[in-house]
Amino acid sequence: MKHVVVPRRMRRPATVTAVIPCYNYGRYLPSVVSSVLRQPGVDARVIIVDDASPDGSGEVARRLAHGDPRIQAVVHDENQGHIATYNDGLARVDSEFVTLLSADDLLAPGALSRAAALMQTYPDVGLVYGSIAIFAHDREKRPTRARSYYLWRIWGGDEWIGGVAGSGYNPIASPEAVVRTSVMRDVGDYNPRLPHSGDLEYWLRIAARADVGQIHGPLQAYYRVHGGNMHTRSFGTRESDLRERFAAFSVLCDDDAMAGLPTAPLRFEQARETIATQAEDLLAEEQAHGGERSHSLVAFLRSLDEARMGAPERV
């Protein structure tokens, strides 16, 4: 880790845009927009991109934009999918920093000023994230008071990627992430071929070009959980998660994306070994619970072993 330091105040006012993709979440839009525009110490802006929601979310977005010049509403005529919706909104950003915020999540008070202050102090940092709180899908979260004392953690991009590759997991849920817009432009769009793990791949691409910062202490966002968390119970879904995460780590074999990271092959091998161990553990767990040997999981393990000899198929 490069630095653990006591935070400093922002050097100057910062502009931050929250891109809010929306599909059938119009009922949540007033709350999430409010959580952005009430952020102290920054010039906050909002771009809502509704992906042709049939529930009237587009009209909610237009109504919010009509009442506040800081809000821009973009309503698709036809559904384009969430990755295209992300990229549409991000392409419209003209502020210094940007965050991609799902319509059903919330920013914590002070989150944007804390992130902006860190990136102003450390110009080489391209991505800042922090802690989140999880709340139930059917409840409105009342934000809690932020801690007055906290720390900044700064990693070199290679070191941060090494930690992520060693765990095999994405450490960022998404609403807590704030990105330097110039770095976002350099990295390019979200990958439409990774609808389930595109965020992990995106963070890896950013860390190949820039340092990574963390707000250690206060909450940065509230993440709304939907459904029964099937990934914690279903073997099949857990296998899919392994495959999706490996697909994201495969960006480490992309010469263009990793041009600034000479250690990318080493980091890929770390991730490959980690995912292989997790796949072996899942196979053993599945058999211990009386399940038959999963042919697809065995085939996936074989593909991971073959990837040791060379780069996997590009995604």
Residue pairs with C-beta under 8 A, 6 or more apart in sequence:
1 153
1 154
1 155
1 159
2 154
2 155
2 156
2 159
2 211
3 122
3 152
3 153
3 154
4 151
4 152
4 153
4 154
4 216
5 151
5 152
5 154
6 151
6 152
7 114
7 117
7 118
7 150
7 151
7 152
8 117
8 121
9 117
10 41
10 42
10 113
10 116
10 117
10 120
11 117
11 120
11 121
12 120
13 41
13 42
13 43
14 41
14 42
14 43
14 96
14 97
14 112
14 113
14 116
14 117
14 120
15 42
15 43
15 45
15 95
15 96
15 97
16 39
16 42
16 43
16 44
16 45
16 95
16 96
16 97
16 98
16 99
16 112
16 115
16 116
16 178
17 44
17 45
17 46
17 47
17 93
17 94
17 95
17 97
17 98
17 99
17 181
18 36
18 44
18 45
18 46
18 47
18 98
18 99
18 100
18 101
18 107
19 47
19 49
19 86
19 89
19 90
19 92
19 93
19 98
19 99
19 100
19 101
20 29
20 32
20 33
20 36
20 46
20 47
20 48
20 49
20 89
20 101
20 102
20 103
21 49
21 51
21 82
21 85
21 86
21 89
21 100
21 102
21 103
22 29
22 48
22 49
22 50
22 51
22 53
22 57
22 61
22 103
23 50
23 51
23 52
23 53
23 57
23 79
23 82
23 85
23 103
24 53
24 54
24 55
24 57
25 53
25 57
25 102
25 103
25 104
26 50
26 53
26 55
26 56
26 57
26 58
26 59
26 60
26 61
26 103
27 60
28 103
28 104
28 224
29 48
29 57
29 60
29 61
29 64
29 103
30 60
30 64
31 106
31 140
32 101
32 102
32 103
32 104
32 105
32 106
32 107
33 46
33 48
33 64
33 71
35 106
35 107
35 108
35 143
36 44
36 46
36 101
36 107
36 112
37 44
37 46
37 68
37 70
37 71
38 109
39 107
39 109
39 110
39 111
39 112
39 113
40 109
40 110
40 113
41 110
41 112
41 113
41 116
42 112
42 113
42 116
43 95
44 70
44 112
45 70
45 71
45 72
45 95
46 70
46 71
46 72
47 71
47 72
47 74
47 89
47 92
47 93
48 61
48 64
48 65
48 71
48 72
48 73
48 74
48 89
48 103
49 74
49 76
49 85
49 88
49 89
50 57
50 58
50 61
50 73
50 74
50 75
50 76
51 76
51 79
51 80
51 81
51 82
51 84
51 85
52 58
52 75
52 76
52 77
52 78
52 79
52 80
57 103
58 73
58 75
61 73
61 74
61 75
62 73
62 75
64 71
64 73
65 71
65 72
65 73
72 92
74 88
74 89
74 92
76 85
76 88
80 88
81 192
81 195
82 195
83 190
83 191
83 192
83 194
83 195
83 198
84 192
86 100
86 190
87 189
87 190
87 192
89 100
90 98
90 100
90 184
90 189
90 190
91 189
93 181
93 184
94 181
95 181
96 116
96 180
96 181
97 112
97 115
97 116
97 119
97 178
97 179
97 180
97 181
98 178
98 179
98 181
98 184
99 107
99 112
99 115
99 175
99 177
99 178
99 179
100 174
100 175
100 177
101 107
101 174
101 175
101 221
102 174
102 175
102 224
104 137
104 224
104 226
105 174
105 175
105 221
105 222
105 223
105 224
106 141
106 143
106 175
106 221
106 222
106 224
107 175
107 220
107 221
107 222
108 133
108 143
108 144
108 146
108 218
108 219
108 220
108 221
108 222
109 143
109 145
109 146
110 146
110 218
111 130
111 176
111 178
111 215
111 219
111 220
111 221
112 178
114 130
114 150
114 215
114 218
114 220
115 128
115 130
115 178
115 213
115 215
115 220
116 178
118 125
118 128
118 152
118 154
118 213
118 215
119 125
119 126
119 128
119 178
119 180
119 213
121 152
122 154
122 211
122 213
124 210
124 211
125 154
125 180
125 210
125 211
125 212
125 213
126 157
126 179
126 180
126 183
126 206
126 207
126 209
126 210
126 211
126 212
127 177
127 178
127 179
127 180
127 183
127 203
127 206
127 207
127 210
127 212
127 213
128 177
128 178
128 179
128 212
128 213
128 214
128 215
129 171
129 172
129 176
129 177
129 178
129 212
129 213
129 214
129 215
129 220
130 176
130 214
130 215
130 216
130 217
130 218
130 219
130 220
130 221
131 176
131 215
131 216
131 217
131 218
131 219
131 220
132 173
132 175
132 176
132 219
132 220
132 221
132 222
132 223
133 141
133 144
133 219
133 221
133 222
133 223
134 222
134 223
134 224
134 225
135 141
135 222
135 223
135 224
135 225
136 224
136 225
137 224
137 225
137 226
137 227
141 222
141 224
143 222
144 219
146 218
146 219
147 217
147 218
149 217
150 215
150 216
150 217
150 218
151 216
151 217
152 213
152 214
152 215
152 216
153 213
153 214
153 216
154 211
154 212
154 213
154 214
155 163
155 211
155 212
155 213
155 214
156 211
157 206
157 207
157 208
157 209
157 210
157 211
157 212
157 260
157 261
158 207
158 261
158 263
158 267
160 207
160 211
160 212
161 204
161 207
161 208
161 252
161 261
161 267
162 263
162 267
162 270
163 171
164 170
164 171
164 200
164 203
164 204
164 207
164 271
165 249
165 252
165 267
165 268
165 270
165 271
165 274
166 270
166 274
167 274
168 245
168 249
168 271
168 274
168 275
168 278
169 245
170 197
170 199
170 200
170 203
170 245
170 248
172 199
172 200
172 203
173 221
173 223
174 199
174 223
175 220
175 221
175 222
175 223
176 220
176 221
176 223
177 203
179 206
180 210
183 206
183 209
183 210
184 206
186 209
187 202
187 205
187 206
187 209
188 205
190 198
190 199
190 202
191 198
191 201
191 202
191 251
191 315
192 198
193 315
194 201
194 244
194 247
194 248
194 315
196 240
196 244
197 244
197 245
197 247
197 248
198 248
200 245
200 248
200 249
201 247
201 248
201 249
201 251
201 315
203 212
204 248
204 249
204 251
204 252
205 251
205 257
206 212
208 257
208 258
208 259
208 260
208 261
208 264
209 260
230 237
231 237
231 238
231 241
235 282
235 285
235 286
235 291
235 294
238 282
239 279
239 282
239 294
239 296
239 297
239 300
242 275
242 278
242 279
242 282
242 300
243 300
245 275
246 271
246 272
246 275
246 304
246 312
247 315
248 315
249 268
249 271
249 272
249 275
250 268
250 311
250 312
250 313
250 314
250 315
251 257
251 258
251 315
252 258
252 261
252 264
252 265
252 267
252 268
252 271
253 264
253 265
253 268
253 311
253 312
253 314
254 314
258 264
261 267
268 311
269 308
272 304
272 307
272 308
275 304
276 301
276 304
276 305
279 297
279 300
279 301
279 304
280 301
282 297
283 293
283 294
283 297
283 298
283 301
286 294
286 297
287 293
303 312
